[in-house]
Amino acid sequence: MKKKLSGNTTGLKATQIRRIEDLYNYRIPSESIITPQVIESLCTLSFEISRQIGLLVNRSGKIIFVVIGDHKGIMLPDTSDYRTPPGRLKGLRYLHTHIKDEALTKDDLTDLALLRLDLIAAITVSDTGLAHQIHLATIFPNQSAKVPYQIHPPIAPDKLDINCLQLIASIETELSQVTGLHDVAPGIERAILISVTSSSVMNAEASITELKELARSSDIFVLDSVIQHRKKIDARFLLGRGKLEDLSILAMQKGATLIIFDQELNPSQIKSITDKVDLKVIDRTQLILDIFARRAQTREGKLQVELAQLKYMMPRLIKQNTALSRLAGGIGGRGPGETKLEVDRRRIRDKITRIEKGLKQVKKQRRLQKSKREKKGLPVISIIGYTNAGKSTLLNTLTKSKVLAESRLFATLDPSSRRMKFPKDTEVIITDTVGFIQDLPKELKVAFSATLEELESADLLLHVIDCSNPDYQTQIASVNNILEDLKINQIETINVLNKKDLINTDTMEGIIKETSGIPISAKKAATLQPLIDKMHASVLAPKPYTSH
């Protein structure tokens, strides 16, 4: 059975279509760029129909696509099934005709670079329908080069004595050397971060810095970051098409395997971008979901992650496209939320319903636990704050416990509770919570409501603030906004100014005055006494009745 043609066959005769389909019967020796017989057939047919005809050929010499264009160019078909590992080319060469005596066009060279083709060749067709010259270009991965490709001198059709496989092998050797410039363990993703924003330079830089920390938390090696300021965000690509091409070329030159957008991408943007960029593309939300999938330990945490991932994936499963193949596995698709892309929407809805029922059961169990605590009369103090502010470290120092505390975002996901005794044997329960973050994905706001509802039963909140972070004011605002969303901003809160040892005295005094906070170093128990005294006084003070 003959393979179908790609492109537009409108206006062609049935006999012409059959002859073009017959091109699939040719096989090109793997070491040859093209054979005289294929050149002759391509040029004859292209001259007859006055349209460009292209072939995509794999390394074994098999023609996998025959593509019909118009007199000016060709739209290449989807080749996402042919993955491009780091240090490797696509494994496909692109051979096509040019009706006029025209060298390789900008579009040709862009296709070569963005798709990482083995090579591209344009065969010019003379006025008599014969091959005139062959224009050849290959990838040039040198980072210092102004363009990522090398255009070779024109070749006569009877002078094709180039060993194709040797040429490809030499290019891939250079590509692997680019990849090897970075001391990255095998299997670790190498990413370029991109932020497309209309906000201020300061806000954009703070956000991309946080994205770097998120990437580090997911064990991603960050090669570079790019901020593009635009008055109006491109609805299709987010950034401009030209900038997208530049980004893809930068990724190739640096040996990147992944592009991470700081802004959330909608389904159509993911499809548009991944159609143009032969790399895995994810956004900030997927990255955060990946971190949560890695860190969740309890049944509740795993259910929450799965729910969030399914809700994120749901609109992106409307139809199969190249974007979907880039969403599966690895970063953005690991852990309990991992699901086959071909799962239909009905089954996903059913699964979401089951998970939501499971989380309702978790909420019921929490209410029982809360009821038991209230019977014992134990006050609850919840530690909140921006992610990586030092909440778990403070819990450990206050209670002499060993809750995981790392200097990375979202080190704590599952809430931890410990008991603490004040003087005069006053006992309280102190609970650590998941860190908050600016622009917390809506999927996570909903999914983690069961965890954050624990805060409703708190008698006191300790808002831990990393006062050494230059963007601490924005972080405070983000936490306060989430508290307001949860309708728990009426609970008494102590601002705890952590990492005071990292800033000078004058700056610290200004922050204390601004926030009415208590300065501490969470790692040093000797600095915590003023905070402990304040906590004790608050717990002992009579509380007006409130219904949470």
N, C-alpha and C positions, 0 to 999 in steps of 0.2 A: 504493500500500500504506500503510495507516494505521500510525502509530507506536504502540508499546505504551505503556500507562499505567505510571507509576511509583507505587509504594506498594502497599497491600493492597486487592485487589478482592474478598476473601472476603465472601460474604453478599450481594453485589450481583447483580441480575438481568442477564441478557444484554442486554436492551433498555437498561437503565441504563448499562451499560458502553459500549455502542455510542454512546449520546448523549454520554457524557463524552469518548469518543474523538473525536467530531465537533468538539470544541473546537479540535483541531489545525487545522481548516479556516479558523478565523478569522485575520484579519491586522489588527494594530493599527497605525494610522498612526504613523510613527516619532516625530512630535512630540507625540503624545498619550500620556497615562499609560495609559488604558484607554478603551474605547468603551461607550456605553450598551447595545449589543447583547450584548457580552461580559459586562458586569455582570449583565444580566438572566439570561443562560444560566447563569452561575456560581451566582447566588443560587438560582435555581429548582432546579437539580440538587443543590446543597448542602443546601437545605431538605428535599428529597425523601428523600435518603439519610442525613440527619442526620450528615454528616461534612464536615470542611473539604476544600475543593478548591483547589489552587494552580496557578498558571501561572508558568513562567519564560520571559521574552520577551526576545529580543535587540534590538539597537538598530535593526534594519531593521523591527521589528514582528512578526517571525515567532515563533510559539509553539514553543519547542524541547522543553519538558517540560510534561506535564500530570500532576499529582501528587495522589493521593488520600491523605488522612490519616484521623484518627479525629475524634471530636467535640471533642477538646482541642487537637490540634496536628498538624503535618506533618513528616515526616522528608525533608529535601531530598535529591535524588539527587547523585551525584558530578558536579561541574562542573570537574574539574581540566583538561579540555581547553581551558577558557577561561582563559588566563593573565592575570595582572594585572601589567603592567609598572609601574615606578616612576612615580608621579604620575598613574596611571590607575585607573579603577574597573573592575569585572568585565566590564562590557558587557552585563549581564543585570539586568532588573528582576523583582521577585518580587511577584506579585499573588495574594492568597488570601482566602478567606472565613473569617469567625468566626461560628459558629452563634449564640452569645449576643451581647448588646450589649456587647462587650468590646473595649477599645482594644488597641494593640500590646502583646504580652507581652514579658517579658524574653528568652525564647527567640527571638522575632522580631528583637529589636534586636541580640541576640548574632549571629544569622545575618547581619544587615546588616553589622555591623562586621567579623566574622571573614572573611566571603566578599567583602567590599568590593563589595557589590551597588550598582547604579546607584541604586536606591531600593527601598523595601518598602512595600506598601499592603495593609491589612486592610479588607475590605468586610464590615460587620456585616449580618447577615441578620435581618429582623424576624420576628415570629410569623406573618406572613402569607406569608413567602417572598420578600419584596421587599427591595431594598437600603435600608439605613437611613442609614449614614454611611460615609465612607471615611477611614481613619486612615493618614496618610502620614508616613514618616521617611526622612531621607537622611543620608549620611555628613557629619560635621562635623570636618574635619581639624585644627582649631586646637589647637596643643600645650598651650595654657593651659586648655583646656576640661576639665571633670571627666569628661565622657563624650564618646565619639567620634562621636556622632550628634545630629541635630536632629529633634525631633518637631514636625511642623507641626499647626496647628489642624485639627480635623475638617472634612471637606469634604462637602457634599451631593452626591449622585450626579449631579445635573444642573448642577453648578457646576464641572466639571472643565475650567477654561479655563487650565490651567498648560501652558506649553510645555516638554515633557519634555526635549528635546535641549538647550535653553538652560540649564535647571536643572542637568543633568549636566555641561555644559561649564563652568559657573561653579564647581562643586565640584572638577572636575579641575584647574582653574586654581589653586585654593587648594592642592590636593594637590601640584602641581608646584612651588609656591612653598616648601612644606615640604621637598621633596626638594632644592630649590636652595639651602637654607640652608647646605649643606655644600659646600665647594669640592672636589668630587670629579669626576675626569675621566669622560667618558661610557664606559660599559662596565665601570666598576669596581664591584664588589659592595659594598653597604653593609650591615654586619652588626650584629646584637645577639647578644652572647655570654650563654649561660646555664649556670650550674653548679648542679646539684641534689645536695646532699651531706649526709651525716650526720657528717662529720669536723669538726675544729676550724675556727674562723674563720680562723686564721692559715694553715692548710693550704689552705683553700678560696681565700683571697685570693691565695696564692702560685701556685696552679694556674691561676686565671683570668688572672693577670698573664702567665703563660707562654702561655696560649691567645691572649692579645692579641698576643704576639710571633710566635706561629705564624701568626696572621692577617696580620700585617704582612709576614711572609716570603712570603705568598701574594698580596700586593698587594690585601688587603681593607681597606676603611676601616671601622674599628670605631666605631659610633655610641654604643653603651652596653653595659654588662654588668650582669647580674643574678645574684645568688647566693641560692638558696633552701635554707635548712637544714630538713631533715625528719628526724624520728626514724625514720620508715619510708619508703623510696623507693616511689613509686607504680609498681606493676608494669606498668601500661598506658601511662601518660603520662610516667612518671619524676617530673614535678612534678604538683601537683594540677590538676584540670580548670579550676578558677577561676583559678589562677595562669597556666595556659596561655592562657586567654582574655585576661587582663590583658597577657600578653606579646605576643599578636597585635595587640592594640589599641595598645600602645606602639610596635610595629614600624610600624604604619600612621601613627601621629602623627609619627614621626621619619623616615619615608620609607625604611625598611629594605627590602632585597631578599632577605635571607638571615638565618637563625637558626642559630647554631653551638652545639651542646651540648658541654660539657667532658667529659661521660661518653659512653662508647660506647653507641649505641642498638642494640637487637636488632631483627630484621625486623618483629616485631609492633608494637614501640613506634614505629618509623618510620611504619608504616601508620596507627596510631592518631593520631599527632601530625599527620601531613600531611592526614588526613581532616578535622581541625579547624582547621588553620592554612593559609591560602591563600598560603603562602610556601615557598620552597625551604628545606629543613631538612637539615643535615648534622651529623656528630659529629666529635669530635677525630681519630679514626682517618682518616676521609675527608679531613680537612684536611691531615694529615701525608702521606697518600698523594698528595694534589695537589701538595704542595711537592716531594716526591720525583719525581713525574712531570715537573715543570718543570725540575728541576736535573740529572737523570740525563743524562750525555753519552755514556758508553761503551756498547757493546752489552750488556755484563754488567749495568750499572746499569739500562738500559732493560728488560732481561728480568726483573730482580728486581722492578721497579716493576709491570710487567704481571702477574707472578705474584701479587704482593700484592693488586693491585686485583681480579683475577679471584677470588681466594679470599675477598676481602671481599664481592664481589657475589654469589657463588654462593648462599648461603642466602637472599639477598634477591631471587632470581629464581624462587622457588617458584611464584608466580603473579603475573599482572599485577594491579597495583593502583595507587592514586594515588601511593603512595610512590615507585614505580619511575620515574615520569615526572619526579620531582624529583631523581633520582640521575644523570640523563644530562646530559652536557655541562657546561662551566664548572667551577666549584669542585667538587672531588671526583670529576670524571669526565673529566679531560683527559689528554693525553699518550699514551704508548704503551699504557697500560692501557685506553684508551677502547674500549668495545665496545657493540654494539647491544643494547638491553634484550631484544629478542625472540629473541636467540640462546638456543637451548635448552640445558638443563643438560648433555646428552650432549656437545655441541660444546664447551662450556666445559671439561668434564673432559678432552676430547681435547687442547685447547689447553694446559691446565695440564700434562698429561703431556709434551707437546713442549717446553714451556719448562723443565721440570725436567730433561729430558735435555740441553738446551742449557746449563743451569747446571752439570750434572755435567761437561760438556766444559770449562767454564771452570775448574772445580776441578782437572781434570787438567792444564790449562795452567799453573795456579798451582803445582802440584807440580813440574812441569818447571822453572819459573822458580826455585823454591826450591832444587831440586837444583843448578842452575847456580850459584846464589849460594853454596851450601855448598861447591861445588868451588873457588870463588874464595876461600872462607874469610872472606867479608865479614859482620861482625856486623850484625844488623838491630835498629834501635830504632824502636818504634812509638809514635806520639803518640796518646793516647786522652783522653777527657774528655767532659764534658757539652757539648751543642751550644752554640755561641757563647761558649765559654770562652776562645778565642784560640789554638786548635791550629794553624790554617793560618798565622796571623801568626807564631807561634813557628817553624814550619818555614821560612817565608820568611826570617826574621832569622838563623836558624842557618845556613842554606845559601845565603843571598843569592840566593834564587829569587823567582819571582813567581806563586805559586799563588794562585788567587782567595781573598781574605779579606775578608768583609763582616761588618758588625755586624748579622747577622740569623741566625735559626735555620736550620740545615741549609744553610748556604752551600756546604759541601763534602759531596758524596755519593760521588763516585768517588775511590777512594784514589789519593794521589799519593806517589811515591817520589823522593827526591833523595839524592845522595851528599854526604858531609861528611868533611873531613879534620881529625883532631886533630893536636896536636903529635907530632913523631917519625913523621909520615906514616901514622899509623893511620887507615884509612879505614872508614867505616861507611855503611850505607844507612838513611836516616830516612824513615819512612812516616807520612803523615797518614791518618786514618780518619774515617768518618762519625761525627758527634756522637751521643752517647747522649742519652736523654731519659727522664724519669719515665714509668712505665706505657707503655713502648714497645709499640705494637700487636703482637699475636701474629703477625699476617700478616707484619709487617716483620722480626720476630725470625727467622722461618723463612726469608723471602725473602733476607735479607741475611747469612745464615749463611756464604755463600761469601766475602763481603767480610771478615766478622769472623774467619773461619778463618785469614786472613792473620796474625792476631795470634798464632796457635799457633806460628809459626816465629820469633817475636820473641825476642831475647836480653835485651831490656830494654824496659820500658814507661814512658813519661813521662805521668803522669796530670795533665793541665793542669786547674787548679781556678780558677774566677773567684772570688777571695776577696773581691771587692767586692760580690758578690751576697749579700744577707742570708739567702738560703736555700741557701748553699753546702753546708751539712752534708747536707741532703736530696739534693742533686745528687751529692755524693761517694758517698752510700749507693746511689743509683740506678746509678752506674757500677760500683761494687763488686758489686752484685747481678747485673748483666749479665756481668761477668767470671766470677763464680761459676757462672752458668748455662752459660757457654761452657767451663767447666772449665779456665780459664787463669789463675786467681787465684794460682797458685804461681809465676808468672814474676816476677822481681825488678821492683819498681816504685818510681819516684821521684815523689813528690808535688811538683808544680810550682805554686807559688802566684802566679798571674798577676794583673796590675793592682794591684800593690802601691802604685803612685802614687796610687790613688784612695781609700786608707784611711789613717787616722792610725797613728802608730808604735806606740802602746800596743796597739791592736786587732791590728795585724800581728804583734806579738810573741806575743800570745795564740794566734793561729791557727797560727803556726810551732810553738809548744809543743804544741798540740793535734794537729797533723797530721804533725809532723817534716818539714815541707816546706821547699822552697827558694824564697824570694820573688824574683820577677822582674817586669819590665815587658816583655812580648813584643815590643813595638815598638822597644825601646831595647837595642841590642846591648851597650852598656856594662854593663847589669845582668845579663848572661847568664853571665859568667865562672865564678861559683861553680857554676852548673848544668853548664856544659861540663866543669869539673874533675871533678865527681861522675860525669858520664856516662863520661868517659875512664877514670876509675879503675874503674868498674864493668865496662866493656868489657875492660880489661886483666886484671882479676881472674880467676883460674882458676875455672871453673864445674864443679860436680858434674854427673855424667851424669844427664840426664832424658830420657825419651821423650815427645815431645809427642803 
